[in-house]
Amino acid sequence: MPYTFAPPSKMSFSKIALLLALPVVLASCGSKDLISSDQPAAPTLPTVPSEPEFVNPFPEGTYDHFKAEPNYKKTYNVYRNHYLLSSMTPDSASLVINLGTQRAQLLHDGQVAMDYPVATGKSSHPTPPGEYKILEKIKDKRSNTYGRILNASGGVVNSDADARKDKIPAGGKFLGASMPYWMRFTWTGIGHHVGNVPRYPASHGCIRGKRSTMPEVYSKVKVGTPVSIVEY
């Protein structure tokens, strides 16, 4: 008797489909369970508060505003009150040199007309604090003590020479350091003049100012102008 194929009933096909799909459903459920149970949520990092931005409390353009700026001790900026500068006379002028901030103030009747950067004496040659007066003014001045030693051909053999102790070769000479717009405070060599201003004490005791400021300061003072060198 020949074999004949009997197609399954509709119910049989449904059961087969269900059986084939069951592993997939189970695997899917297992994966979801694994993710939800075995992998915790990423931790929340604490928020680091940022520093509040500095807000200068003083009106812009005022000396209080200029001095309150965070970079006051490092800046090369110059404060000028043009009204006070125009009103100033040699009789109303005075100077304050601040060793702590490495800045100087030109005053008109006690009010700050100008605030500018300076470089005072380094630790081996400190600028002495105290009360002084301008003893002399010389526009084109050279140091009698510090400078360079040249040989007979004009070449530099010592660029940081002290005329009191360094020898000069035969045929050579000592050339004192240039100190334009010199204003003497003591007869022992302390004064105010144009020089390098690196924003820290760097001189042999004098007070250096920038070439952009010293001619103006020089023009506002006289022999006899009071000078205060302070440490704060």
TORPA-4810 file (N, C-alpha, C, O; in nm, 3 decimals):
<nodes>
NODE_1_0.087_-0.121_0.000_0.000_0.000_0.000_0.088_0.122_0.000_0.169_0.140_0.091_M
NODE_2_0.074_0.207_-0.099_0.161_0.325_-0.107_0.138_0.420_0.009_0.029_0.436_0.064_P
NODE_3_0.264_0.490_0.046_0.258_0.585_0.158_0.205_0.718_0.107_0.249_0.769_0.005_Y
NODE_4_0.113_0.770_0.179_0.057_0.901_0.143_0.080_0.998_0.258_0.062_0.964_0.374_T
NODE_5_0.123_1.126_0.221_0.150_1.230_0.322_0.021_1.302_0.357_-0.053_1.348_0.271_F
NODE_6_-0.002_1.309_0.485_-0.122_1.378_0.533_-0.079_1.512_0.592_-0.012_1.512_0.695_A
NODE_7_-0.113_1.622_0.534_-0.075_1.755_0.587_-0.128_1.777_0.727_-0.241_1.739_0.758_P
NODE_8_-0.047_1.840_0.813_-0.094_1.863_0.952_-0.209_1.961_0.953_-0.229_2.042_0.862_P
NODE_9_-0.279_1.950_1.056_-0.393_2.040_1.073_-0.344_2.179_1.109_-0.228_2.199_1.143_S
NODE_10_-0.435_2.275_1.101_-0.401_2.414_1.140_-0.352_2.420_1.283_-0.262_2.498_1.314_K
NODE_11_-0.409_2.340_1.371_-0.371_2.339_1.512_-0.227_2.293_1.526_-0.154_2.343_1.610_M
NODE_12_-0.186_2.193_1.441_-0.050_2.141_1.449_0.051_2.249_1.412_0.154_2.262_1.478_S
NODE_13_0.023_2.327_1.304_0.113_2.436_1.265_0.126_2.540_1.376_0.236_2.590_1.398_F
NODE_14_0.024_2.573_1.443_0.029_2.673_1.551_0.116_2.623_1.664_0.196_2.699_1.719_S
NODE_15_0.101_2.497_1.699_0.182_2.442_1.807_0.330_2.443_1.771_0.416_2.474_1.853_K
NODE_16_0.358_2.407_1.644_0.499_2.405_1.599_0.559_2.544_1.605_0.670_2.563_1.653_I
NODE_17_0.484_2.643_1.556_0.534_2.782_1.558_0.561_2.829_1.699_0.661_2.897_1.724_A
NODE_18_0.474_2.792_1.792_0.491_2.831_1.932_0.615_2.768_1.991_0.689_2.833_2.064_L
NODE_19_0.638_2.641_1.959_0.755_2.573_2.011_0.885_2.632_1.956_0.984_2.645_2.027_L
NODE_20_0.883_2.668_1.827_1.003_2.727_1.766_1.033_2.866_1.823_1.149_2.902_1.837_L
NODE_21_0.932_2.943_1.854_0.950_3.080_1.903_0.984_3.086_2.050_1.038_3.187_2.096_A
NODE_22_0.955_2.981_2.125_0.971_2.984_2.271_1.115_3.011_2.314_1.137_3.092_2.404_L
NODE_23_1.217_2.943_2.253_1.356_2.973_2.297_1.395_3.118_2.276_1.465_3.177_2.358_P
NODE_24_1.349_3.176_2.166_1.382_3.317_2.140_1.322_3.407_2.246_1.387_3.499_2.296_V
NODE_25_1.197_3.379_2.279_1.129_3.459_2.382_1.199_3.444_2.515_1.218_3.542_2.587_V
NODE_26_1.237_3.322_2.548_1.304_3.298_2.676_1.441_3.367_2.681_1.478_3.427_2.782_L
NODE_27_1.516_3.357_2.568_1.647_3.423_2.564_1.633_3.573_2.580_1.711_3.638_2.651_A
NODE_28_1.530_3.628_2.512_1.507_3.773_2.523_1.474_3.813_2.664_1.527_3.912_2.714_S
NODE_29_1.390_3.740_2.728_1.353_3.770_2.867_1.473_3.757_2.957_1.493_3.837_3.049_C
NODE_30_1.556_3.654_2.930_1.675_3.635_3.013_1.771_3.751_3.000_1.830_3.793_3.100_G
NODE_31_1.788_3.804_2.876_1.878_3.917_2.856_1.831_4.039_2.930_1.911_4.108_2.993_S
NODE_32_1.702_4.067_2.922_1.647_4.184_2.992_1.666_4.171_3.142_1.700_4.267_3.212_K
NODE_33_1.642_4.049_3.190_1.659_4.027_3.335_1.803_4.048_3.374_1.831_4.103_3.481_D
NODE_34_1.900_4.002_3.286_2.041_4.014_3.317_2.084_4.161_3.324_2.158_4.200_3.414_L
NODE_35_2.038_4.240_3.228_2.075_4.382_3.225_2.018_4.455_3.345_2.088_4.535_3.408_I
NODE_36_1.895_4.428_3.378_1.830_4.503_3.484_1.880_4.462_3.622_1.878_4.542_3.715_S
NODE_37_1.925_4.338_3.635_1.960_4.292_3.768_2.110_4.298_3.796_2.150_4.320_3.910_S
NODE_38_2.196_4.278_3.690_2.339_4.265_3.714_2.420_4.390_3.683_2.535_4.397_3.726_D
NODE_39_2.369_4.489_3.611_2.443_4.609_3.575_2.377_4.732_3.636_2.276_4.781_3.585_Q
NODE_40_2.435_4.783_3.745_2.375_4.901_3.810_2.389_5.025_3.723_2.475_5.031_3.635_P
NODE_41_2.306_5.122_3.748_2.311_5.249_3.674_2.442_5.322_3.705_2.496_5.309_3.815_A
NODE_42_2.492_5.398_3.607_2.616_5.473_3.626_2.600_5.573_3.740_2.498_5.639_3.751_A
NODE_43_2.705_5.582_3.827_2.694_5.675_3.940_2.689_5.820_3.894_2.748_5.855_3.792_P
NODE_44_2.622_5.903_3.968_2.614_6.045_3.939_2.732_6.116_4.003_2.747_6.114_4.125_T
NODE_45_2.817_6.182_3.921_2.934_6.251_3.973_2.893_6.380_4.042_2.802_6.450_3.997_L
NODE_46_2.961_6.412_4.153_2.926_6.538_4.222_2.963_6.659_4.138_3.063_6.657_4.067_P
NODE_47_2.885_6.760_4.145_2.909_6.884_4.071_3.006_6.972_4.147_2.982_7.008_4.262_T
NODE_48_3.119_7.007_4.081_3.219_7.092_4.144_3.180_7.238_4.121_3.172_7.282_4.006_V
NODE_49_3.155_7.313_4.227_3.114_7.452_4.207_3.229_7.535_4.150_3.342_7.523_4.196_P
NODE_50_3.202_7.617_4.052_3.304_7.703_3.992_3.321_7.828_4.077_3.228_7.875_4.142_S
NODE_51_3.445_7.882_4.074_3.471_8.003_4.151_3.394_8.120_4.090_3.387_8.135_3.968_E
NODE_52_3.338_8.203_4.175_3.263_8.317_4.122_3.357_8.413_4.048_3.469_8.437_4.093_P
NODE_53_3.311_8.466_3.939_3.390_8.560_3.861_3.408_8.690_3.940_3.314_8.742_4.000_E
NODE_54_3.534_8.742_3.938_3.563_8.864_4.011_3.487_8.982_3.951_3.487_9.003_3.829_F
NODE_55_3.423_9.057_4.037_3.352_9.178_3.994_3.411_9.295_4.072_3.398_9.301_4.194_V
NODE_56_3.474_9.386_4.002_3.535_9.501_4.066_3.424_9.591_4.122_3.337_9.636_4.047_N
NODE_57_3.426_9.617_4.253_3.316_9.694_4.312_3.324_9.845_4.290_3.230_9.918_4.323_P
NODE_58_3.434_9.892_4.234_3.454_10.036_4.221_3.426_10.083_4.078_3.442_10.006_3.983_F
NODE_59_3.384_10.207_4.061_3.353_10.259_3.927_3.476_10.254_3.836_3.587_10.287_3.876_P
NODE_60_3.453_10.211_3.713_3.562_10.202_3.616_3.620_10.341_3.589_3.547_10.439_3.578_E
NODE_61_3.752_10.346_3.581_3.820_10.473_3.557_3.872_10.538_3.683_3.954_10.630_3.676_G
NODE_62_3.826_10.492_3.799_3.872_10.549_3.925_4.001_10.478_3.970_4.031_10.368_3.926_T
NODE_63_4.075_10.545_4.059_4.198_10.483_4.110_4.166_10.360_4.195_4.240_10.262_4.192_Y
NODE_64_4.057_10.366_4.271_4.017_10.249_4.350_3.991_10.128_4.260_4.028_10.016_4.295_D
NODE_65_3.929_10.150_4.145_3.904_10.042_4.050_4.036_9.985_3.998_4.053_9.863_3.992_H
NODE_66_4.129_10.073_3.961_4.259_10.030_3.909_4.334_9.946_4.012_4.391_9.842_3.980_F
NODE_67_4.335_9.993_4.137_4.412_9.925_4.241_4.347_9.795_4.288_4.415_9.708_4.341_K
NODE_68_4.215_9.782_4.269_4.144_9.661_4.313_4.155_9.546_4.215_4.117_9.433_4.248_A
NODE_69_4.206_9.571_4.095_4.218_9.464_3.997_4.312_9.355_4.047_4.415_9.386_4.107_E
NODE_70_4.278_9.227_4.024_4.359_9.116_4.079_4.505_9.117_4.036_4.591_9.070_4.109_P
NODE_71_4.534_9.171_3.918_4.672_9.169_3.867_4.747_9.299_3.897_4.848_9.328_3.833_N
NODE_72_4.699_9.377_3.993_4.758_9.508_4.021_4.909_9.500_4.046_4.984_9.583_3.996_Y
NODE_73_4.953_9.401_4.124_5.095_9.391_4.159_5.183_9.343_4.045_5.305_9.355_4.052_K
NODE_74_5.122_9.288_3.939_5.201_9.233_3.829_5.191_9.313_3.699_5.274_9.300_3.610_K
NODE_75_5.089_9.396_3.690_5.064_9.463_3.563_5.168_9.572_3.534_5.225_9.632_3.624_T
NODE_76_5.188_9.596_3.406_5.269_9.709_3.361_5.181_9.830_3.332_5.232_9.936_3.294_Y
NODE_77_5.051_9.816_3.350_4.961_9.927_3.321_4.991_10.046_3.412_5.039_10.030_3.524_N
NODE_78_4.962_10.163_3.361_4.986_10.288_3.434_4.852_10.358_3.454_4.773_10.372_3.361_V
NODE_79_4.829_10.402_3.578_4.709_10.482_3.606_4.746_10.630_3.596_4.847_10.674_3.649_Y
NODE_80_4.662_10.704_3.526_4.681_10.849_3.517_4.549_10.919_3.540_4.448_10.887_3.478_R
NODE_81_4.551_11.016_3.629_4.438_11.106_3.647_4.477_11.236_3.578_4.551_11.318_3.633_N
NODE_82_4.427_11.254_3.457_4.474_11.366_3.375_4.436_11.502_3.433_4.505_11.601_3.413_H
NODE_83_4.326_11.504_3.505_4.287_11.631_3.568_4.389_11.671_3.675_4.433_11.786_3.680_Y
NODE_84_4.427_11.574_3.761_4.524_11.604_3.866_4.662_11.634_3.807_4.733_11.722_3.855_L
NODE_85_4.699_11.560_3.702_4.829_11.584_3.640_4.836_11.724_3.579_4.940_11.790_3.586_L
NODE_86_4.727_11.768_3.520_4.726_11.901_3.460_4.726_12.012_3.565_4.769_12.124_3.539_S
NODE_87_4.676_11.979_3.684_4.670_12.078_3.792_4.797_12.081_3.876_4.819_12.175_3.953_S
NODE_88_4.881_11.979_3.862_4.999_11.964_3.947_5.105_12.067_3.915_5.125_12.105_3.799_M
NODE_89_5.173_12.112_4.020_5.291_12.198_4.008_5.403_12.132_4.088_5.374_12.046_4.171_T
NODE_90_5.528_12.169_4.067_5.636_12.112_4.148_5.617_12.134_4.298_5.667_12.056_4.380_P
NODE_91_5.544_12.238_4.335_5.521_12.263_4.478_5.415_12.171_4.537_5.412_12.150_4.659_D
NODE_92_5.327_12.117_4.452_5.220_12.030_4.504_5.255_11.881_4.493_5.179_11.796_4.540_S
NODE_93_5.368_11.850_4.430_5.403_11.710_4.401_5.474_11.642_4.516_5.545_11.706_4.593_A
NODE_94_5.454_11.511_4.525_5.530_11.425_4.615_5.531_11.285_4.555_5.450_11.254_4.468_S
NODE_95_5.623_11.201_4.601_5.638_11.065_4.550_5.631_10.963_4.663_5.679_10.988_4.773_L
NODE_96_5.569_10.848_4.633_5.569_10.733_4.723_5.620_10.613_4.644_5.567_10.581_4.537_V
NODE_97_5.722_10.547_4.695_5.777_10.425_4.635_5.738_10.309_4.725_5.775_10.307_4.843_I
NODE_98_5.665_10.212_4.672_5.617_10.100_4.753_5.700_9.976_4.722_5.692_9.921_4.612_N
NODE_99_5.780_9.932_4.818_5.867_9.817_4.799_5.786_9.687_4.789_5.828_9.593_4.721_L
NODE_100_5.672_9.682_4.857_5.591_9.561_4.858_5.522_9.533_4.725_5.518_9.418_4.680_G
NODE_101_5.469_9.636_4.664_5.396_9.618_4.537_5.483_9.644_4.415_5.442_9.616_4.302_T
NODE_102_5.604_9.698_4.437_5.692_9.736_4.326_5.619_9.834_4.232_5.620_9.820_4.110_Q
NODE_103_5.556_9.934_4.296_5.488_10.039_4.222_5.516_10.173_4.291_5.551_10.177_4.409_R
NODE_104_5.499_10.280_4.217_5.520_10.414_4.271_5.399_10.499_4.241_5.328_10.476_4.143_A
NODE_105_5.376_10.599_4.328_5.265_10.692_4.307_5.319_10.835_4.307_5.395_10.875_4.395_Q
NODE_106_5.277_10.908_4.206_5.304_11.052_4.200_5.179_11.121_4.252_5.071_11.104_4.197_L
NODE_107_5.195_11.200_4.357_5.081_11.261_4.424_5.074_11.411_4.397_5.175_11.480_4.386_L
NODE_108_4.950_11.459_4.386_4.923_11.602_4.378_4.842_11.639_4.502_4.726_11.601_4.515_H
NODE_109_4.906_11.714_4.593_4.842_11.749_4.721_4.784_11.626_4.790_4.674_11.631_4.846_D
NODE_110_4.858_11.517_4.787_4.818_11.394_4.856_4.727_11.302_4.778_4.699_11.192_4.826_G
NODE_111_4.680_11.342_4.661_4.593_11.258_4.578_4.675_11.191_4.467_4.764_11.253_4.409_Q
NODE_112_4.643_11.066_4.439_4.720_10.991_4.339_4.688_11.042_4.199_4.576_11.027_4.150_V
NODE_113_4.788_11.102_4.136_4.773_11.149_3.999_4.828_11.046_3.899_4.788_11.044_3.783_A
NODE_114_4.919_10.962_3.947_4.982_10.863_3.859_5.031_10.746_3.943_5.086_10.766_4.052_M
NODE_115_5.010_10.624_3.894_5.057_10.502_3.960_5.125_10.417_3.853_5.063_10.384_3.752_D
NODE_116_5.252_10.383_3.874_5.329_10.319_3.768_5.424_10.212_3.826_5.459_10.219_3.943_Y
NODE_117_5.465_10.114_3.743_5.552_10.007_3.792_5.697_10.051_3.807_5.745_10.134_3.730_P
NODE_118_5.765_9.996_3.906_5.907_10.023_3.929_5.977_9.892_3.964_5.913_9.790_3.989_V
NODE_119_6.109_9.897_3.966_6.190_9.786_4.017_6.290_9.843_4.115_6.372_9.928_4.079_A
NODE_120_6.284_9.797_4.239_6.372_9.849_4.344_6.490_9.753_4.364_6.510_9.661_4.285_T
NODE_121_6.568_9.775_4.471_6.690_9.699_4.493_6.666_9.552_4.526_6.575_9.519_4.602_G
NODE_122_6.749_9.465_4.469_6.742_9.322_4.500_6.797_9.298_4.640_6.848_9.390_4.704_K
NODE_123_6.786_9.174_4.687_6.820_9.143_4.827_6.965_9.177_4.862_6.993_9.212_4.977_S
NODE_124_7.056_9.166_4.766_7.197_9.198_4.794_7.225_9.348_4.797_7.325_9.392_4.853_S
NODE_125_7.134_9.427_4.738_7.146_9.573_4.737_7.007_9.634_4.761_6.952_9.698_4.672_H
NODE_126_6.951_9.615_4.881_6.813_9.660_4.905_6.798_9.812_4.903_6.889_9.886_4.942_P
NODE_127_6.681_9.855_4.858_6.646_9.997_4.865_6.601_10.029_5.006_6.508_9.966_5.057_T
NODE_128_6.665_10.125_5.072_6.631_10.153_5.212_6.500_10.232_5.227_6.486_10.338_5.166_P
NODE_129_6.405_10.181_5.305_6.283_10.260_5.329_6.314_10.383_5.414_6.413_10.387_5.486_P
NODE_130_6.227_10.483_5.403_6.245_10.604_5.482_6.189_10.725_5.412_6.126_10.715_5.307_G
NODE_131_6.213_10.840_5.471_6.165_10.967_5.419_6.283_11.045_5.357_6.387_11.062_5.421_E
NODE_132_6.265_11.090_5.235_6.373_11.155_5.162_6.319_11.279_5.090_6.200_11.310_5.095_Y
NODE_133_6.410_11.349_5.025_6.376_11.457_4.933_6.463_11.443_4.809_6.573_11.387_4.816_K
NODE_134_6.414_11.492_4.697_6.496_11.492_4.576_6.609_11.592_4.595_6.586_11.710_4.622_I
NODE_135_6.733_11.543_4.580_6.851_11.625_4.606_6.909_11.686_4.478_6.971_11.792_4.482_L
NODE_136_6.889_11.617_4.365_6.935_11.671_4.237_6.858_11.606_4.124_6.805_11.496_4.139_E
NODE_137_6.852_11.674_4.012_6.790_11.623_3.890_6.889_11.639_3.775_6.941_11.748_3.750_K
NODE_138_6.915_11.528_3.704_7.003_11.531_3.588_6.937_11.447_3.479_6.914_11.328_3.497_I
NODE_139_6.908_11.509_3.367_6.836_11.439_3.260_6.920_11.328_3.198_6.869_11.218_3.174_K
NODE_140_7.047_11.355_3.172_7.137_11.255_3.112_7.246_11.223_3.213_7.344_11.296_3.227_D
NODE_141_7.228_11.114_3.283_7.317_11.077_3.393_7.375_10.938_3.370_7.307_10.848_3.320_K
NODE_142_7.502_10.920_3.407_7.565_10.788_3.409_7.614_10.757_3.549_7.657_10.847_3.622_R
NODE_143_7.606_10.631_3.586_7.646_10.589_3.720_7.797_10.604_3.739_7.875_10.578_3.648_S
NODE_144_7.836_10.646_3.859_7.977_10.654_3.895_8.028_10.521_3.950_8.148_10.501_3.966_N
NODE_145_7.934_10.430_3.977_7.971_10.306_4.047_7.951_10.182_3.962_8.040_10.097_3.952_T
NODE_146_7.832_10.169_3.899_7.799_10.047_3.826_7.797_10.073_3.676_7.754_10.179_3.630_Y
NODE_147_7.843_9.973_3.601_7.845_9.987_3.456_7.924_9.876_3.390_7.919_9.761_3.434_G
NODE_148_7.996_9.910_3.283_8.074_9.812_3.207_8.221_9.853_3.202_8.255_9.971_3.209_R
NODE_149_8.307_9.753_3.191_8.449_9.778_3.171_8.485_9.736_3.029_8.457_9.624_2.987_I
NODE_150_8.546_9.827_2.958_8.584_9.803_2.819_8.735_9.787_2.809_8.810_9.844_2.887_L
NODE_151_8.779_9.707_2.711_8.923_9.695_2.686_8.969_9.806_2.591_8.891_9.892_2.553_N
NODE_152_9.095_9.801_2.554_9.152_9.907_2.470_9.086_9.915_2.333_9.087_10.020_2.269_A
NODE_153_9.028_9.804_2.288_8.962_9.802_2.158_8.815_9.840_2.166_8.747_9.848_2.063_S
NODE_154_8.765_9.865_2.286_8.624_9.901_2.303_8.533_9.783_2.330_8.412_9.800_2.342_G
NODE_155_8.590_9.663_2.339_8.509_9.546_2.369_8.476_9.536_2.516_8.555_9.578_2.601_G
NODE_156_8.362_9.480_2.546_8.318_9.467_2.685_8.386_9.345_2.748_8.375_9.234_2.698_V
NODE_157_8.456_9.369_2.860_8.518_9.258_2.933_8.445_9.229_3.064_8.464_9.124_3.124_V
NODE_158_8.361_9.323_3.107_8.279_9.303_3.228_8.153_9.387_3.211_8.158_9.510_3.212_N
NODE_159_8.039_9.319_3.197_7.913_9.392_3.171_7.840_9.431_3.299_7.741_9.504_3.293_S
NODE_160_7.886_9.384_3.414_7.823_9.417_3.542_7.932_9.456_3.642_7.950_9.393_3.746_D
NODE_161_8.003_9.561_3.608_8.122_9.599_3.684_8.090_9.697_3.796_7.995_9.775_3.788_A
NODE_162_8.170_9.689_3.900_8.166_9.783_4.012_8.298_9.858_4.008_8.404_9.800_4.030_D
NODE_163_8.293_9.988_3.980_8.414_10.067_3.962_8.499_10.071_4.088_8.618_10.103_4.080_A
NODE_164_8.443_10.039_4.204_8.518_10.046_4.329_8.609_9.926_4.349_8.704_9.933_4.427_R
NODE_165_8.582_9.815_4.279_8.661_9.694_4.306_8.707_9.618_4.182_8.798_9.536_4.191_K
NODE_166_8.645_9.641_4.066_8.683_9.567_3.945_8.795_9.639_3.870_8.793_9.761_3.854_D
NODE_167_8.893_9.561_3.825_9.010_9.617_3.759_8.981_9.653_3.613_8.902_9.587_3.545_K
NODE_168_9.045_9.759_3.568_9.033_9.803_3.430_9.163_9.766_3.357_9.271_9.802_3.403_I
NODE_169_9.154_9.695_3.245_9.277_9.655_3.174_9.349_9.776_3.114_9.290_9.883_3.096_P
NODE_170_9.474_9.756_3.084_9.555_9.864_3.026_9.490_9.915_2.897_9.458_9.837_2.807_A
NODE_171_9.471_10.045_2.890_9.410_10.105_2.774_9.259_10.102_2.774_9.194_10.161_2.687_G
NODE_172_9.201_10.031_2.871_9.056_10.021_2.880_8.995_10.133_2.962_9.064_10.226_3.004_G
NODE_173_8.864_10.125_2.984_8.797_10.228_3.065_8.669_10.172_3.126_8.616_10.069_3.085_K
NODE_174_8.622_10.245_3.225_8.493_10.215_3.289_8.387_10.304_3.227_8.406_10.425_3.216_F
NODE_175_8.273_10.244_3.185_8.161_10.319_3.129_8.040_10.299_3.220_7.982_10.191_3.227_L
NODE_176_8.004_10.405_3.290_7.894_10.396_3.384_7.761_10.367_3.316_7.738_10.409_3.203_G
NODE_177_7.675_10.296_3.386_7.542_10.262_3.332_7.461_10.389_3.309_7.463_10.481_3.390_A
NODE_178_7.390_10.390_3.198_7.306_10.505_3.166_7.185_10.508_3.260_7.119_10.406_3.281_S
NODE_179_7.158_10.625_3.317_7.046_10.642_3.411_6.970_10.770_3.376_6.973_10.866_3.453_M
NODE_180_6.901_10.773_3.261_6.831_10.895_3.219_6.724_10.938_3.320_6.668_10.857_3.392_P
NODE_181_6.700_11.067_3.322_6.598_11.128_3.409_6.626_11.094_3.556_6.537_11.052_3.630_Y
NODE_182_6.749_11.114_3.594_6.798_11.084_3.728_6.743_11.182_3.830_6.747_11.304_3.810_W
NODE_183_6.690_11.127_3.940_6.644_11.206_4.055_6.707_11.144_4.179_6.669_11.036_4.222_M
NODE_184_6.802_11.213_4.236_6.878_11.159_4.349_6.800_11.174_4.480_6.742_11.279_4.509_R
NODE_185_6.800_11.063_4.560_6.736_11.065_4.692_6.839_11.069_4.806_6.810_11.123_4.912_F
NODE_186_6.958_11.011_4.785_7.064_11.010_4.887_7.198_11.039_4.820_7.214_11.021_4.700_T
NODE_187_7.294_11.084_4.901_7.429_11.107_4.849_7.510_10.979_4.848_7.629_10.982_4.815_W
NODE_188_7.449_10.868_4.884_7.515_10.737_4.878_7.471_10.656_4.757_7.496_10.536_4.750_T
NODE_189_7.405_10.721_4.661_7.379_10.656_4.534_7.238_10.606_4.509_7.215_10.539_4.409_G
NODE_190_7.144_10.637_4.596_7.006_10.592_4.576_6.928_10.701_4.502_6.928_10.817_4.544_I
NODE_191_6.862_10.663_4.393_6.784_10.758_4.317_6.682_10.688_4.229_6.668_10.565_4.233_G
NODE_192_6.613_10.766_4.149_6.505_10.719_4.062_6.543_10.754_3.919_6.581_10.868_3.892_H
NODE_193_6.534_10.656_3.826_6.577_10.680_3.689_6.520_10.575_3.595_6.461_10.477_3.640_H
NODE_194_6.537_10.595_3.466_6.494_10.498_3.366_6.581_10.372_3.375_6.703_10.381_3.390_V
NODE_195_6.518_10.257_3.365_6.591_10.130_3.367_6.498_10.013_3.341_6.379_10.031_3.318_G
NODE_196_6.556_9.894_3.344_6.478_9.772_3.323_6.384_9.749_3.441_6.424_9.760_3.556_N
NODE_197_6.258_9.716_3.411_6.156_9.698_3.515_6.093_9.559_3.497_5.993_9.546_3.427_V
NODE_198_6.150_9.454_3.559_6.098_9.319_3.539_5.984_9.279_3.632_5.944_9.163_3.631_P
NODE_199_5.929_9.370_3.710_5.818_9.346_3.806_5.862_9.269_3.929_5.782_9.200_3.991_R
NODE_200_5.990_9.282_3.964_6.041_9.229_4.091_6.168_9.308_4.123_6.226_9.369_4.033_Y
NODE_201_6.213_9.308_4.248_6.334_9.383_4.283_6.454_9.334_4.203_6.482_9.214_4.200_P
NODE_202_6.525_9.425_4.137_6.631_9.382_4.046_6.749_9.478_4.038_6.847_9.448_3.969_A
NODE_203_6.744_9.592_4.106_6.848_9.694_4.089_6.955_9.683_4.196_6.951_9.595_4.283_S
NODE_204_7.053_9.775_4.188_7.158_9.784_4.290_7.117_9.879_4.403_7.202_9.928_4.478_H
NODE_205_6.989_9.905_4.415_6.940_9.991_4.522_6.856_10.107_4.472_6.771_10.159_4.545_G
NODE_206_6.879_10.146_4.347_6.799_10.255_4.290_6.658_10.208_4.257_6.628_10.089_4.262_C
NODE_207_6.572_10.303_4.224_6.435_10.273_4.185_6.424_10.299_4.034_6.431_10.414_3.989_I
NODE_208_6.408_10.191_3.958_6.398_10.203_3.814_6.253_10.225_3.772_6.160_10.170_3.833_R
NODE_209_6.235_10.304_3.670_6.103_10.322_3.609_6.114_10.306_3.459_6.224_10.311_3.403_G
NODE_210_6.003_10.286_3.393_6.003_10.265_3.248_6.022_10.399_3.174_5.985_10.505_3.224_K
NODE_211_6.078_10.388_3.056_6.101_10.509_2.976_5.971_10.579_2.939_5.971_10.699_2.911_R
NODE_212_5.861_10.505_2.937_5.731_10.564_2.903_5.673_10.648_3.016_5.578_10.723_2.994_S
NODE_213_5.728_10.636_3.137_5.672_10.710_3.251_5.769_10.811_3.311_5.727_10.915_3.360_T
NODE_214_5.899_10.781_3.309_5.994_10.864_3.383_6.004_11.010_3.335_6.017_11.099_3.419_M
NODE_215_6.000_11.037_3.204_6.006_11.178_3.164_5.890_11.260_3.223_5.908_11.376_3.260_P
NODE_216_5.772_11.198_3.232_5.657_11.268_3.287_5.674_11.294_3.437_5.645_11.403_3.485_E
NODE_217_5.721_11.192_3.509_5.745_11.210_3.653_5.852_11.317_3.675_5.837_11.404_3.760_V
NODE_218_5.959_11.309_3.598_6.071_11.403_3.609_6.023_11.547_3.591_6.070_11.638_3.659_Y
NODE_219_5.928_11.565_3.498_5.882_11.700_3.467_5.792_11.758_3.576_5.772_11.879_3.581_S
NODE_220_5.739_11.673_3.664_5.642_11.719_3.764_5.704_11.749_3.900_5.638_11.805_3.987_K
NODE_221_5.832_11.712_3.920_5.893_11.728_4.052_6.008_11.828_4.044_6.046_11.874_3.937_V
NODE_222_6.063_11.860_4.161_6.173_11.956_4.168_6.271_11.910_4.276_6.241_11.819_4.353_K
NODE_223_6.386_11.973_4.283_6.476_11.952_4.395_6.403_11.998_4.522_6.359_12.113_4.531_V
NODE_224_6.392_11.909_4.617_6.317_11.939_4.739_6.184_11.865_4.748_6.123_11.865_4.854_G
NODE_225_6.137_11.803_4.640_6.011_11.727_4.643_6.022_11.612_4.744_6.119_11.537_4.740_T
NODE_226_5.923_11.597_4.834_5.927_11.487_4.932_5.911_11.350_4.867_5.834_11.334_4.772_P
NODE_227_5.984_11.252_4.920_5.977_11.113_4.872_5.967_11.019_4.992_6.048_11.025_5.084_V
NODE_228_5.865_10.931_4.989_5.850_10.830_5.092_5.874_10.692_5.030_5.810_10.656_4.932_S
NODE_229_5.966_10.617_5.088_5.988_10.478_5.045_5.932_10.388_5.154_5.984_10.384_5.266_I
NODE_230_5.825_10.316_5.122_5.753_10.237_5.223_5.763_10.089_5.190_5.795_10.051_5.077_V
NODE_231_5.735_10.004_5.289_5.751_9.859_5.274_5.620_9.786_5.253_5.623_9.666_5.223_E
NODE_232_5.506_9.851_5.267_5.378_9.780_5.258_5.315_9.796_5.120_5.207_9.742_5.096_Y
</nodes>
